[in-house]
Amino acid sequence: MFAKRFGRVTCASVGAISEGGDRVVAATGDSDKSDLAGKLGIEPGIIVQELGWDSDVDEEVRSAVEDRAGEDMLDEDAQEVVDVVLLWWRDGDGDLVDTLVDARSPLTDEGVIWVLTPKTGTDGHVEPSEIAEAAPTAGLSQTSNVSLSEGWVGTRLVPPKASAQRRR
């Protein structure tokens, strides 16, 4: 069990414990949702666009992102500048390079694209090498991977630093 002490209040990940008169606050299930958004670097006030939505997406991930950002995600038709693009991508969805190029256009200079794919052994699984090969062709660099849920993983793509500096 993880616990962090703040003065006389202790926050614990599960359960309620009283130690020597300390007040203990137990986290609720919502903290897990917030952690999903945290894994994606979602902060309050950022603008998130969602691409590739279908009935198989993880609604807990979607909800966590919207809750943390404080706004509904923009859809594929939005024309606004965005901080983050969540791209739900499955094997057979088409040309990943073309989709990444299109997804990159509304991004801010410091913007991030998260390619969310089904995990290995799940219908629609995408080989990591496909993303690794498509990213540089689309002018992006792969920086990290995260496991988001039982069925989905995320790959973080960003414009190269040199590219962002040249545009300034």
N, C-alpha and C positions, 0 to 999 in steps of 0.2 A: 504494500500500500504506500502510495506517495503522499506525503504531507508537507506543507510549507507553512512555517510559523510567521504570523504577522502580529507582533505584540502579544496580546493574550488570546488571539483568535487563531485557530489552526484550521486550514482547509484541507480536507482529505478527499481522495478520489472515491472512496466507498465507505459507507457506514457512518455511524455517529459514535464518537468516543469521548469520554471525559477524562482528562488527565490532570490531576491536581488542581481542579477548578478551572482549567482552560475551557473555553467554549469551542466546540468543534462544529464546523459547517461541512456538511456532506454535499458533494457535487451531484447534480441531477443528470438525467440522460441528455439534456440539452448541451452539456459540456462536450459530449462526444461529437455532436453536430458542429459545434464551434471548432473543434479540433480538425474536422474535415476541411473546413474553410481555411483554417490556419495552415494546414499542409499545402494549400494552394496559394498561400500568401494573400488571401483576401482580407482587406481592411475596410472599416466603415468608410462609406463615401466613394469608393471606387466604382467605376462603371464596367460592368461585365456583359459581354455578348456571348450568347450560346448558339453554337452551330451544330447541326447533326442530331438534333433532338429526335427521338423516336420512343416508342412505348417501352423499350428495354433499358432506358437510362436509369441510373440510380437516383430515385427521388430524394433520398436522404442527403446526398451530395448537393443536389440542386437547392434543396431547402436551406441547407447550411450556408451555402454561398449567398443566397438572397438574404437570409437573416443577418449575416455578418456585414454584407455590403449595405444593407438598409434599403435596397431597391430591388425591384424585379429585374431579372436579366433581360437584356435586349435580344430580340430575335434576329433571324437572318436578314430581314428586310431593313433593319435600322441603318441610319446613315451617320450616327454620332461617332465621335472619336471615343475610343474605349481604352481602358487600362489593361484588361484581361479578356482573352477569348478562351472559352471552354469549347473545345471541339470534340464531340463524341464521334469516334471513328471506329468502323468495323471493317473486317475483311470483306471486300466486294462493294464498298461504298464509292469506288471510283478512283480518280487520280489524286493521290495525296499531295503531290507537289502543287498541282493547280489549286487545290483547296487551301493549302498553306499560304500560297501567294495571295489568294483572295482574302484569307483571314488576317493577313499581315497589314493590308491597306488601311484599316481604320485604327490601328494601334498607335498609341503615343510612342515617342522615342524610347521610353523605358518600358514599353508594354511587354506582356508575356502571353504566349499561346500555350495552353495546356491541351495536349492531345490525350484524350481519355479513351482507353481501349479495353475490351474485355480481356480478362486474365487468361493465361494459358489453360487449355482444356475447356474453355467456354466457347459457345457458338460465336463466330465473328472475331475470334482472336487474331490479332495482327502481330506478326513477328517484329520484335524490337529493331531488327536490322532494316526493315522497311522504313521506319521512322528515321533512323540514323542516316539512311541514304537520301531520303526526301528532304530533310531539314536544310542541309547546305545548298542544295539545288534551289530551294525557295528563299535563300538568303538568311537562314536562321542557324543558330547554334543550340545543340542540346546541352542542357546543364544538369538536370537531375531527373530522377524517377521516384514516384511515391505510390504506395499501395493505398487506395482510397476506401475500398470496401471489399466484401467477399468476391464481387464479380468484376471490379474495375481497377485499373492502374492508370496513373497519369505520367506523362512525359512532358517536362518543361522545356519550351523552346523560346529563345530570345534573339532579337537582332544582334549581330556582333557589335561589340563596343566601338570598334573603329568606324563602322557604318553610322552609328548614332552620332559620333563626334563630327563626322564629315557633314552631316545634315544640319548642324548648328550654325 
